[in-house]
Amino acid sequence: MEPVGIGLLGIGNIGKEVFSYLRGVPDVRVLRIARRRVNAPAPAAIKKLVTRRAQSVIDDPAIDIIVEITGDAERGAQYILDSIDSGKHTVTANKEAIAVRWREIMALARKRGVSVGFEATVGGGMPVVRAVQRHDANDEVQNFAGILNGTCNFILGRMKEYIVRHMDDPHIQKRSLPLEDALAEAQRLGYAEPDPTMDINGFDTKFKVAILANLAFDSYFDPNDIYCEGIRDLNQRILASDFYFLHHQRYLGGKYALKLAGVAERTGRRPTLRVHPALIETDGPLADLAAVDQNFNALTLNGRRLGTQFIKGLGAGPKPTAISVASDVREIAAAVLSSSGAGTNAGPPVPSARRGGAPGNFDRVKTRGFIRSVSPDVKGIYAKKLDILARHKVNVQSVVNIKEFVYGRDRYMPDYIEIDPAPDGAVRDVLKAFGRLRGVRDPMYFRILEL
Ligand SMILES: NC(=O)c1ccc[n+]([C@@H]2O[C@H](COP(=O)([O-])OP(=O)(O)OC[C@H]3O[C@@H](n4cnc5c(N)ncnc54)[C@H](OP(=O)(O)O)[C@@H]3O)[C@@H](O)[C@H]2O)c1
């Protein structure tokens, strides 16, 4: 039997790995490759298949499966739609295209009777898309929480390591690692993109939460409706003092690990979906998640009957991602070979294109944790903060001032206010009011993750 014809759109980090992986698979053959720079240096085996015209690859009648790995959110989405429209099964690693254009893509795939493989969009080499998609058929997902961005996890891990290593050094502030330096190190090691904005502002995690939520709750959620904070965005950033407060025995003594979490939970009629830095108890029910370090990813998923499922693995990088792409390709190819060929629905089932409406309102969900802000050493500043908290009906448990970290001539110092459970929207109003206080900087809320 003739091998199944494959067309690659993109031959970058992932594409090269997919190409070399698929060369060892007898059931498939890569016939054409589209890229922008056709004259770029490449091995002869790639060069002879390359064209600048992606459409000619999509239209090639000898090709059954198109693999879109361009990394271009807009064009990539159009390629996916064009290839589905021409009756080709389509595999992609493009999380933004899948998350944002989900309804169009899934509706068209259903209409045209072709498969869409997108395992590589979430969790690199971890089979999380399969786990959620297959799980959903038999059981009701109650919630899931994931560490879905290896770049952020690496940065947070390095910042923590520096603090823990120099914990009792009297010059701890000088020995600590600022977020910018940890990010530069991640870029040097290839764990962060040259432009890391989408990773550190939480958007990458937001697209992944959208994709998993669409599968878990069997309907579409617009990523723009997902509450999203990053480890550094327009409004806030993680500081080295945060790790000192979290890990020094004088303060929280390592009770919590700080992670960028993507969370979905059935809180009412509609699930709430959110991305934010979260404190995860190291000795509690989510201890497995708290222990995920370096550039690893993980997902914990709770089903009504099944209970907890936990998956950990490498969430990015050419090899793990190529394996996920290849597993979709092989699943579809096997189905194509055992049926009557392209145009028949093969491989992974096409998910629902049903609109799920807006997610539940996170403002009303009660959360608890610590509010950090940095203030000059002036009289009355704490009274003003406590007054704001009282006005917003947010109860205070304790206030801790971190004297080991002092910034500038005005002796700015971070403090951490522990609060009782309160509606998340009310806590965010407190942060806004803190930000308006004269001299007060960097207000940020560290929510304790509880599912
Ligand atoms: N890197 C990871 O660890 C990782 C993990 C999970 C998912 N992904 C996803 O995998 C995809 C590919 O990532 P990558 O790291 O391989 O990207 P990359 O190294 O930048 O490669 C992109 C490739 O696509 C080609 N390309 C870009 N725009 C194109 C267009 N409009 N038409 C035709 N070809 C085009 C480029 O052509 P030239 O070579 O000629 O410039 C290049 O070959 C992205 O969607 C990314 O989000 C990556």
The ligand as an ORCA input file, in Angstrom:
! r2SCAN-3c Opt
* xyz 0 1
  N       9.332     25.589     19.976
  C       8.622     24.889     20.859
  O       9.143     24.365     21.853
  C       7.147     24.702     20.644
  C       6.375     23.967     21.569
  C       5.019     23.763     21.335
  C       4.435     24.309     20.209
  N       5.207     25.049     19.340
  C       4.559     25.606     18.172
  O       5.112     25.035     16.993
  C       4.998     25.954     15.918
  C       6.354     26.074     15.201
  O       7.318     26.562     16.114
  P       8.869     26.639     15.731
  O       9.587     26.865     17.020
  O       9.233     25.496     14.873
  O       8.895     27.992     14.858
  P      10.114     28.514     13.942
  O      11.398     27.873     14.312
  O      10.012     29.998     13.922
  O       9.770     27.969     12.464
  C       8.692     28.443     11.713
  C       8.759     27.838     10.324
  O       7.599     28.205      9.600
  C       7.953     28.892      8.404
  N       6.954     29.944      8.199
  C       6.662     30.995      9.000
  N       5.668     31.719      8.487
  C       5.318     31.104      7.329
  C       4.350     31.360      6.335
  N       3.520     32.397      6.450
  N       4.261     30.505      5.287
  C       5.080     29.436      5.181
  N       6.016     29.131      6.105
  C       6.133     29.953      7.146
  C       9.344     29.427      8.622
  O       9.956     29.596      7.390
  P      11.508     30.010      7.221
  O      12.288     28.892      7.840
  O      11.712     30.107      5.773
  O      11.653     31.312      7.966
  C       9.948     28.318      9.481
  O      10.408     27.284      8.659
  C       4.471     27.254     16.540
  O       3.066     27.304     16.348
  C       4.786     27.103     18.007
  O       3.886     27.813     18.846
  C       6.544     25.236     19.529
*
